[in-house]
């Protein structure tokens, strides 16, 4: 069992779905950074423990379409960000 991801996953160019929900990651921020190097990633399953982790994923993975099986609604996220900045 592993607890971290390689820094660069860009060679995984054909991977569009990844399930990390059974992995206890040592460094969540680093793992999201690694996932951001995957050019075709569209669907991610990952353990989330706080809202800040969701925010990080949304910022770092702009092309993600599904998070833990739920569609990512970018329009709602953009509206929330606008409201928080005003």
N, C-alpha and C positions, 0 to 999 in steps of 0.2 A: 504494500500500500504506500502511496506517495502523499506528500503534504504540500507540495509546491509544483508549479508548472515551469517548463523551460521559459527563459526570457523571450525568445523569438519563436513564434509558431507559424510564421509566414509560409513555411514549407507545407503546411497543412491546407493548401489552397483549395482543395476540393471538399473540405469538411464544412457542412452547413448547419449541422446539429451537434451539440455536445452536451453530455449529461455529467455534471460534477456534483450532483446532489448527495452522493455517498462519500465525498471527499472532504476531510477536515483540513482546510487550507491554513497554513501558518501565517501567510501574509496576503490578505484579501486584496489590497490595493495592487500589489505586484501581480497577482493572478489576473486581475481585470486588465492590467497593462499588457500582459501576455496575450490574453484573449483578443485584445484590440489589434494585434498583429495578424489575426486570421482574416484574410480578405473576404471570405464568403460566408462568415458566420451569421446565421439568421435566427437560430433558436438556441437558447441556453437554459439549462436547468442547473441551479446552484443554490446552496443554502444561504438564506438571507436572514440576518438577525437584527438589523436596524435600518431605518429609512435612509441613512447616509450611504449605505451600501447600494441601495436601489438608485439613488442619485448619481453615484459614481459610475455605475453601469450605464445609465442613460447618457451621461456625458462622454464616456470613453468608447461606447459601442453604438454609434449613431445609426448604423444600418441594421441593428438587431430588430427583428420583427416579433419574436415571441420570447417572453421571459417566464420561466416556470410554467409553460403551457398556456399562458395568457397573452393575447395580442398586445403589443406595445402601441399605445395611442399617442403619437407624437404631438398631435394638435392639442390634446389636453395638457400634456407636459409643457408645451410652449405657452399656453395660457396661464398655467400655474406660475411659470417663471416670470412672465410679465407682471402678474399680480404681486408677486413677492418683491419685484424690483421697484414697484411704485409706492 
